[in-house]
Amino acid sequence: MMRKLDNRGLAPFEFIMVSVALFTLMFVIFDLGRYAITMQSLRTLASAGARAVMISCYTPALLQSPPQSPAGCTGDPLSTAAKKNAAPFLFFGGLTPTLTVGANSNSLSVTASQAKFTMLMPIWGTTLNAPSASNQIPF
């Protein structure tokens, strides 16, 4: 005569095994989506800053040959309100993006960064913290 095995308590064990993987995957997708939106917003902010530099710093006299770097165009070209209009996602959670303009040998570099941004999942380490995006304006 064959004896039946006792299967009580197997359903909670299976639920725990599946839910750990499910919730980990769900939080990874959420975290990577948040990072992707932040990077796209930083690219948008860098483009808006580059546009502001092109409008305010480049004059017809400056565009004559030979090309030269515009003087006095290395500060923050956008106000906080203009930054919020260009990339509102970057201001959630009390974060404030920074926009810097620096001159290279043959171009201006407009860089948008989010210094206090951190990933939620500890598996990433510090690799994806403090993202930044930049635009080059040749002259």
N, C-alpha and C positions, 0 to 999 in steps of 0.2 A: 504494500500500500504506500502510495506517494503522499508525502506531506506538503501542504501549501506553504509558500514563503510569506512572511508578514511584510506587507508593503506600506504599513502606516508610517507617516513622517517623510515619505519620499517626495511628495508634492512641494512642501516648503523648501526642501533641499534643492530641488530642480529650479524652483523660482529664484532662489538666491544665486545659483550658478548662472542663470540666464540674466538676471537683473544687474549683476555686477558688470558684465560685458555691455549690456544695453545702456546703462547710465553712463559708463565711461565713454562709450562711443557718442552718446548724445552730448555730453559736456565737451568732448573734443570738437565736434561739429560746431557747437555754439561758440567755442573759443576761437576757432579758425575763421568762422564767419565774422566775428567781431574784429579780428585782426585784419581781414580783407576789407571790411567797410572802413576801418581806420586808415589803411594804406590808400584806398581810393579817395577818401576825404583829404588826406595829406597831398596827394597828387593834384587834386582840384584846388586846394589852397595855394600850392606852389605855382600853379598855372595862373591863378588870379593875381598873385603877387608879381609874377613876371609880366603880366598884362599891365598892372599898375606902374611898374618900373618903365615899361616901354612908353606908356602914355605920358608919365610925368617927367622922366629924365632925358629922353632922347629928343633933341631939338633939331630943326633943319640945319643949323650951323654945325652941330655935332656930327651929323651924318655925312658931311663933306669929307673928301679924302685928305689925309690918311685916316683910317678908323682909329678912334681913341676911346678910352674908358670915360663914361660920364662922371664928372666930379660931384661928390655929395649924394650919390645914389646908393649908399651902402647901409642905410638904416632900414627900419621896418616900413615898407611902403603902404601897408593897410592898417586901418583903425580896427579896434576890437569889433565894432558893429559890422564892418565890411567882412571881417573874418567869419563872424557868425552867419552872415548871409551866404558866404561862399561855401562853408563847410560846417553846418550846425551840429553834426554828429560828434565833432571833436570837443565840444563843450559839455557833454554829458558827464555827470559825476564830479563836477567841479574842476575838470581838467582844462588847461588853457594851452593851446598850441603856440609855438614860437615860429616866427618867420624872419629869416635873416638873408641879407643880400651881401655877397662878397665878390670882389673883383679878382679874376685870374689874369693870366697874361693876355688872353685874347677873348675873354667872355666874362659875363656876369653870371654868378651862380645864385639862384634863389632857392633856399632850402626851407622846407616846412618840417617841423619835428614836434613830437608829442613826448616830452621827457618823462612824465610820470605814468605813462601807460604801462601796465603790467598784464601779463597773461594770467588767467585764472587757474589753469591746470599746472601743477608743479612739474609735469613731465617735460615741459619745454625748456626748463631752466631759465637762463637770462638771455637766450638767443634772440627771441622775438620781442624783448622789452625795448622801449624807447625807439619806436620806428620813426623813420624820416624819409622824405622824398624831395628831389630837387629838380630844377629846370635850369638849363644853360641858355643864356642869351648871348649869341656871338656879336662882336662889334668889330 
